Amino acid sequence: MSRLTDQVWELAQPIAEQNGCSIWDVEYVKEAGVWYLRVYIDREGGVGIDQCEAISRALDPILDEKDLIDGAYTFEVSSAGAERSLKRPSDFAAFMGSTVEVRLYRSRDGRKEFIGKLTDYRDGAVSIEINGKTETFAPSETANVRLRVTF
């Protein structure tokens, strides 16, 4: 995490806790020429629009007062979602055994996406089981790992 996202996380966490939630992630990204500050929240039983709105309304004036970001940006608070990205070791530990999608920077065996059961996470390397075979992906080749919901 960058220093900015760390600072926003620290400001948002107590507000999230007051609303029965926790912070899943904070990102500051540029998309189609617009900067977005996104705070992703989570809660046992799921997150609704009411929690997003309450946290957004409480956090927005604090962000304005702290003035952490030069220039214009769009601020959003949303649920981490069912197919959330896994980034920290604690994320991987919490969802060990779950179905995940691993996306790679470059193709491996003609593919950039692999879906399987999360079996290990060690020093940034992700291992998944696909049809009884274990595939391990180094941190340098892994672009994104997210939960995969199947119906």
C-alpha positions in Angstrom: 0.0 0.0 0.0 1.1 3.5 -0.6 1.5 6.1 2.1 -1.7 7.8 0.9 -3.8 4.6 1.1 -2.3 3.8 4.5 -3.4 7.2 5.8 -6.9 6.8 4.4 -7.1 3.3 5.8 -6.2 4.7 9.3 -8.8 7.5 9.0 -11.5 5.1 7.7 -11.1 2.1 10.1 -12.6 3.7 13.2 -15.6 5.0 11.1 -16.1 1.5 9.6 -15.9 -0.1 13.0 -18.5 2.3 14.3 -20.8 1.1 11.5 -20.1 -2.6 12.2 -17.8 -3.0 9.3 -14.1 -3.4 8.6 -11.9 -2.0 5.8 -11.0 -4.6 3.2 -8.9 -2.4 0.9 -8.2 1.2 -0.1 -7.1 2.1 -3.6 -6.2 5.3 -5.4 -6.2 4.7 -9.1 -6.5 6.6 -12.4 -9.2 5.3 -14.8 -10.0 7.0 -18.1 -8.2 10.2 -17.0 -10.1 10.4 -13.6 -8.5 9.7 -10.2 -10.6 7.5 -7.9 -10.2 7.1 -4.1 -12.0 3.9 -3.2 -12.6 2.4 0.2 -13.8 -1.2 0.2 -15.6 -2.3 3.3 -16.7 -5.7 4.6 -19.0 -7.1 7.3 -20.2 -10.4 8.5 -23.4 -11.1 6.6 -22.6 -8.7 3.8 -22.5 -4.9 3.2 -25.5 -2.9 2.2 -25.9 0.6 0.7 -26.7 1.9 4.2 -23.3 1.0 5.5 -21.6 2.5 2.4 -23.5 5.7 2.7 -22.9 6.1 6.4 -19.2 5.6 6.1 -19.0 7.8 3.0 -20.8 10.6 4.8 -18.7 10.4 7.9 -15.3 10.0 6.1 -15.8 12.6 3.3 -15.5 15.7 5.5 -12.5 14.2 7.3 -10.7 13.6 4.0 -11.5 17.2 3.0 -10.1 18.5 6.3 -6.9 16.4 6.0 -6.5 17.5 2.4 -4.3 14.4 1.6 -4.7 14.6 -2.2 -3.8 17.4 -4.5 -6.2 17.9 -7.3 -9.6 16.5 -8.0 -10.7 12.9 -7.4 -13.9 10.9 -7.1 -14.4 9.3 -3.7 -16.3 6.0 -3.4 -17.2 3.6 -0.6 -18.3 0.2 -1.7 -18.6 -3.5 -0.7 -15.5 -5.6 -1.2 -17.8 -7.8 -3.2 -18.2 -11.6 -3.5 -15.3 -11.8 -6.1 -12.9 -9.6 -4.2 -9.2 -9.4 -4.8 -6.9 -11.1 -2.4 -3.8 -9.0 -1.6 -2.5 -9.5 1.9 -1.4 -12.7 3.5 -4.4 -12.5 5.9 -6.7 -12.4 2.9 -5.2 -15.6 1.5 -5.3 -17.3 5.0 -9.0 -16.3 5.4 -10.0 -17.9 2.1 -7.7 -20.9 2.0 -9.7 -23.7 0.2 -11.9 -21.3 -1.7 -12.1 -21.2 -5.5 -10.0 -18.4 -6.9 -9.0 -17.0 -10.3 -5.4 -16.2 -10.8 -4.6 -13.8 -13.6 -1.0 -13.6 -15.0 0.9 -10.9 -16.7 2.1 -13.3 -19.4 0.7 -16.5 -20.8 1.6 -19.8 -19.3 0.7 -22.8 -21.4 -1.3 -20.4 -23.7 -3.4 -19.1 -20.9 -3.4 -16.0 -18.7 -6.3 -17.1 -16.3 -6.4 -20.1 -14.1 -9.3 -21.1 -11.8 -8.8 -23.6 -9.0 -8.9 -24.2 -5.2 -6.5 -22.1 -3.2 -4.2 -24.5 -1.5 -1.2 -22.4 -0.4 0.2 -18.9 -0.1 3.8 -18.5 0.8 6.1 -15.4 0.3 3.7 -14.1 -2.3 3.6 -17.3 -4.3 0.0 -18.6 -4.9 -0.8 -22.3 -5.3 -4.1 -23.6 -6.6 -5.4 -27.1 -7.3 -6.8 -27.6 -10.8 -8.3 -31.0 -11.6 -6.1 -32.7 -9.0 -2.9 -31.0 -10.1 -1.2 -28.2 -8.2 -0.1 -25.1 -10.0 2.1 -22.5 -8.3 2.5 -18.9 -9.5 5.4 -16.7 -8.5 4.6 -13.2 -7.3 6.4 -11.7 -10.4 4.0 -13.5 -12.8 0.8 -12.9 -10.8 -1.2 -9.8 -11.8 -4.3 -10.5 -9.7 -5.9 -13.1 -7.5 -9.6 -12.9 -6.7 -12.3 -15.0 -5.3 -14.4 -16.8 -7.9 -18.0 -17.4 -7.2 -19.5 -20.4 -9.1 -23.1 -21.3 -9.3 
